[in-house]
């Protein structure tokens, strides 16, 4: 159960990413709009919309702003013509990169993504080149010092798939992504407050990435995340803790 979990590599950079992103509201509201367009505007009947709604609230987007984004998704208008795209490629050293984007201009987005890969020593790959390495999961993390036995009992009873402990004592619960809300609610009902919960694309295998290679990877990820049309960037890199 102990070790360097797949979530640890996301957690490793998450605080810095969230702190620097002035575009975070735009990204989460874009997800709300697309989720509503694809699955309807009823939050209780659309798991993806529920997750997007909660994420927007968690970054302090006003509720009426979120509701307007839902209305755009269900009623047309600005944002209703967004397409979901995935780009696949490799960072320096062969680390797999999966980029999730939403755009109203495919040519602009692919050009910007390709430019970021090229500038930072990577290469854009063909469709299917790395996507097979990743699966969508719900991830719930508890800060070091949590009640390991109680967390495991609640997790398994609520339908979680796995509980892992990272080297620093963080407990990570993996769930089917559709069950993330119900498992999180089970923890809350049991008096256990997660440090973080989200949907993530986790790799089936990881590749060690250190030194100059790690720095090039982080610069590439930063460049991709700074693009207006990019929602999420995933890699299968195993990064050092410092």
C-alpha positions in Angstrom: 0.0 0.0 0.0 2.9 2.4 0.7 4.9 3.9 -2.2 4.9 6.7 -4.7 1.3 6.8 -6.0 0.3 7.9 -9.4 -1.6 10.8 -7.8 1.6 12.0 -6.1 3.0 13.3 -9.4 -0.1 15.4 -10.0 -0.2 16.6 -6.4 3.5 17.5 -6.6 2.7 20.5 -8.8 -1.0 21.2 -8.2 -0.7 24.0 -5.7 1.7 26.0 -7.9 -0.5 25.4 -10.9 -3.6 26.6 -9.3 -1.9 29.7 -7.7 -0.6 30.9 -11.0 -3.6 30.3 -13.2 -5.4 33.6 -13.7 -7.5 31.7 -16.3 -8.9 29.2 -13.9 -12.4 30.5 -13.8 -12.6 30.5 -17.6 -11.4 26.9 -17.7 -13.9 25.6 -15.1 -16.8 27.5 -16.6 -16.0 26.1 -20.0 -16.2 22.6 -18.6 -19.6 23.5 -17.0 -20.9 24.7 -20.4 -19.8 21.6 -22.3 -21.0 19.2 -19.6 -24.4 20.9 -19.7 -24.5 20.8 -23.5 -23.7 17.1 -23.6 -25.6 15.7 -20.6 -28.3 18.3 -19.9 -28.6 21.0 -17.3 -30.0 18.9 -14.4 -27.1 18.7 -12.0 -28.5 15.6 -10.1 -28.9 13.7 -13.4 -25.6 14.6 -15.0 -22.5 13.4 -13.0 -20.1 15.3 -15.2 -22.0 18.6 -14.7 -22.2 17.9 -10.9 -18.4 17.6 -10.8 -17.9 20.7 -12.9 -20.3 22.7 -10.8 -18.6 21.6 -7.6 -15.2 22.5 -9.0 -16.3 25.9 -10.0 -17.7 26.5 -6.5 -14.4 25.3 -5.0 -12.5 28.0 -6.8 -15.0 30.7 -5.7 -16.9 31.2 -8.9 -20.3 32.8 -7.9 -23.2 30.5 -8.2 -25.1 32.8 -10.6 -22.1 32.8 -12.9 -22.1 29.0 -12.9 -25.8 28.9 -13.6 -25.3 31.2 -16.6 -22.7 28.8 -18.0 -25.2 26.0 -17.6 -27.8 28.0 -19.5 -25.3 28.7 -22.3 -24.7 24.9 -22.6 -28.4 24.0 -22.7 -29.7 27.0 -24.7 -27.0 27.7 -27.2 -25.2 31.1 -27.5 -21.6 31.9 -26.7 -19.7 28.7 -25.7 -22.2 26.3 -27.1 -20.0 25.6 -30.2 -17.0 24.4 -28.2 -15.4 21.1 -29.4 -13.6 18.7 -27.0 -10.3 17.6 -28.4 -7.4 15.5 -27.1 -3.8 15.8 -28.3 -1.1 13.2 -27.7 2.6 13.5 -27.7 5.9 13.0 -26.0 8.1 15.2 -23.8 11.9 15.0 -23.9 13.0 11.5 -23.0 9.8 9.9 -24.2 7.5 10.8 -21.4 3.9 10.4 -22.6 1.7 13.6 -22.6 -2.1 13.8 -23.0 -3.6 17.2 -23.5 -7.3 17.9 -23.1 -8.7 21.0 -24.8 -11.9 22.8 -25.6 -11.9 25.1 -28.6 -14.0 26.9 -31.2 -11.1 26.9 -33.6 -9.3 23.6 -34.1 -6.6 25.0 -36.4 -5.6 27.6 -33.9 -5.5 25.1 -31.0 -3.4 22.4 -32.8 -0.9 25.0 -34.0 -0.5 26.4 -30.5 -0.1 22.9 -29.0 2.4 21.8 -31.6 4.4 25.0 -31.1 4.6 24.3 -27.3 5.8 20.7 -27.9 8.4 21.8 -30.4 9.7 24.7 -28.3 10.3 22.5 -25.3 11.9 19.5 -26.8 8.8 17.4 -27.3 6.8 16.2 -30.3 3.1 16.0 -31.1 2.1 12.4 -31.8 -0.7 10.7 -33.8 -4.1 10.0 -32.3 -3.9 6.8 -30.2 -0.1 7.1 -29.6 -0.4 7.5 -25.8 -4.1 7.7 -24.9 -4.1 4.0 -24.2 -1.8 4.6 -21.2 -4.4 6.7 -19.3 -7.7 5.9 -17.6 -10.1 8.4 -16.1 -10.6 8.0 -12.3 -11.9 9.8 -9.3 -9.2 10.7 -6.9 -9.7 11.7 -3.2 -6.6 12.6 -1.1 -6.2 12.9 2.6 -3.4 14.8 4.2 -0.8 12.9 6.2 -1.9 11.9 9.6 -5.4 10.7 8.6 -7.1 7.7 10.2 -5.9 5.0 7.7 -8.1 2.2 9.0 -11.2 4.3 9.0 -10.5 5.8 5.6 -10.0 2.4 4.1 -13.2 1.0 5.7 -15.4 3.9 4.5 -13.7 3.8 1.0 -14.4 0.2 0.4 -17.9 0.3 1.7 -18.7 3.3 -0.5 -17.5 1.6 -3.7 -13.9 2.9 -4.1 -11.4 0.8 -6.1 -8.2 1.3 -4.1 -6.5 3.1 -1.2 -2.8 3.9 -1.4 -0.4 5.6 1.0 2.3 7.9 -0.5 5.8 8.1 1.0 4.9 11.3 2.8 1.8 9.7 4.5 -0.8 11.1 2.1 -3.7 8.6 1.7 -5.1 8.5 -1.9 -8.4 6.9 -2.6 -9.2 5.9 -6.3 -12.8 5.5 -7.4 -14.7 5.1 -10.7 -15.0 8.7 -11.9 -18.8 8.5 -11.9 -18.7 7.5 -8.2 -16.5 10.3 -7.0 -19.4 12.4 -5.6 -21.0 9.5 -3.7 -17.6 8.3 -2.2 -16.7 11.9 -1.2 -20.1 12.3 0.5 -19.6 9.0 2.4 -16.3 10.3 3.8 -18.0 13.6 4.9 -20.8 11.7 6.5 -18.2 9.7 8.5 -16.5 12.8 9.7 -13.6 12.5 7.4 -12.7 15.6 5.4 -10.7 15.1 2.2 -7.8 17.4 1.5 -8.7 17.2 -2.2 -11.0 15.4 -4.7 -11.1 15.6 -8.4 -11.3 13.6 -11.6 -7.9 12.7 -13.1 -6.4 10.8 -16.0 -4.0 8.3 -14.3 -1.4 6.4 -16.2 -1.2 2.6 -16.1 2.6 2.8 -16.1 5.0 5.5 -15.0 8.4 6.6 -16.3 11.1 8.0 -14.1 11.9 11.6 -14.9 14.7 13.5 -13.1 17.2 16.3 -13.5 17.3 18.2 -16.8 14.6 15.9 -18.3 12.3 16.7 -15.4 12.9 20.5 -15.9 12.1 20.2 -19.6 9.0 18.3 -18.9 7.7 20.9 -16.4 8.4 23.7 -18.8 6.4 21.9 -21.5 3.5 21.3 -19.1 3.5 24.9 -18.0 3.5 26.1 -21.6 0.6 23.8 -22.5 -1.4 24.8 -19.4 -1.0 28.5 -20.2 -2.8 28.0 -23.6 -6.3 29.4 -23.4 -7.9 26.4 -25.1 -6.1 23.7 -22.9 -8.1 22.4 -20.0 -5.8 19.7 -18.6 -2.4 18.2 -19.2 -1.5 14.7 -18.1 1.8 12.8 -18.1 3.1 9.4 -17.0 6.2 10.9 -15.5 7.3 9.8 -12.0 8.8 13.0 -10.6 11.2 13.4 -7.6 9.7 14.9 -4.5 12.0 17.9 -4.5 
